[in-house]
Amino acid sequence: MSFNVYNTMTRSKEEFIPYVEGKVGMYTCGPTVYNYAHIGNLRTYIFEDVLKKALEYSKFKVKHVMNITDVGHLQSDGDEGQDKMALGAKREHKTVWEIAKFYEDAFFEDCKKLNIKRPTIVCRATEHIQDMIGFIKKLEEKGYTYVSNGNVYFEIDKFPDYAKLAHLSLDELEAGSRIEVDINKRNPLDFVLWFTNSKFSNQIMQWESPWGKGFPGWHLECSTMSVKYIGEYLDIHCGGIDHIAIHHTNEVAQSEGVLGHKWVKYWMHGEFLVLDSGKMSKSSGNFLTISSLEEEGYSPLDYRYFCLQSKYRKQLVFSFESLNDARNGYKKLKERIAIVLSAINENDIVSGEKILSYKEKFSSFISDDLNIANAFTVLFDVLKDTNLNNKEKSILIEDFDKIFTLNLMIIEKETTDIDEELINNLIIERNAARASKNWARADEIRDEFIAMNIELLDSKEGTTWKAK
């Protein structure tokens, strides 16, 4: 069975054929660790998680590399604005290193809550500065760079296919990028590889380089680290659609400039999650986090279920009303599965043919550019199939949850405020009071049970209780 993905580069769905049979080199753009990841960011990481698990389900061995941007990312992709790390440090009165560590840990804690599998390799920008300097040297040797006012720029006019990923003309790219005028650039779309003379004279994170003390441009780290850990031929590169026109376009130019050949075979991008009141933005403070959803009484897996109801390439509008609908749907699904799991007869005979038929159907949908909606339909078909016994259903549910990762095989007990130990101790005390004819104390305990809405059931076998 073929595995098909939508390739942003060709704007079409294609059969996925990796450079090396059976193996996948996959790179995903990681977080800039200056603040909490908002739920829009996390939608992209959920999509990438499903993609990786779908590839693994289809028997590919996936090497997944993700960067941590802890230096050099300005507020805009286009070399303008303030340094995000410095902004975070100033906001919280911490060092940039403390900010980076805190928010990296927070990001992976959110991923853990969402059942997002950790990448094979997580690489921090600050730990690869020398690799980036080496990358710039190669571009310099091949004639792609120039130095202006102390900064090293990539000259896009030297790379004829610069706009091929965005499918826009250079004029359209420039108009859409809202780039701040930089008189040091030969072309407004040229981008910085190394800053030695940025507008931030007191930049904290700086390193020595052949061009002077400074720091790398943001786009550089992804190219450098993907080549270092995966090699010159990358099967899949993922990210959000907002990265297409600048960040990923610049990555293509500098990477293929160094390598001299096609770099990424398949580009895959997740669409925006938007609030019903507008786009989420950290700079405006208009964003929600996993913690803020938890404060409203939702579980992280309610949100994962919500995201899985929509195609990753389709814009998803978030509201608490829609999240509430998702929570209710997820709860009902778990309740139906709990009935199945609690009624398994271990002596039931498992039909390999039935199991295989459903697995093939499920696989055909997840292999069709992650058609998760139809994959859920297969799950619901399993639950209502009277020709399957509960043991067979449980095998399929567990198998499908390798992709959904919604803890479908875990039956949660109903939470209760009843203190069973207290009740049992009071019953013992009541019985002792009655035996010693301390009717006043026995009546007091009875009144305590009434206040707790507990009904006592006295019989020859002893006293039991139930909640009213």
LINDAQUI-V793475 format. One record per helix or strand of 3 or more residues. SS is the DSSP state (hx for helix, st for strand). FROM is the first residue (numbers start at 1). LEN is the number of residues. If there is no record, write none. Layout:
SS;FROM;LEN
SS;FROM;LEN
This chain:
st;4;4
st;12;4
st;23;6
hx;39;19
st;61;9
hx;84;9
hx;96;18
st;121;4
hx;125;3
hx;129;13
st;145;4
st;151;4
hx;156;3
hx;170;8
st;191;5
st;214;3
hx;218;12
st;234;7
hx;241;19
st;264;7
st;273;3
hx;290;6
hx;300;9
st;316;3
hx;320;23
hx;352;15
hx;372;13
hx;390;15
hx;420;16
hx;439;13
st;454;6
st;462;6
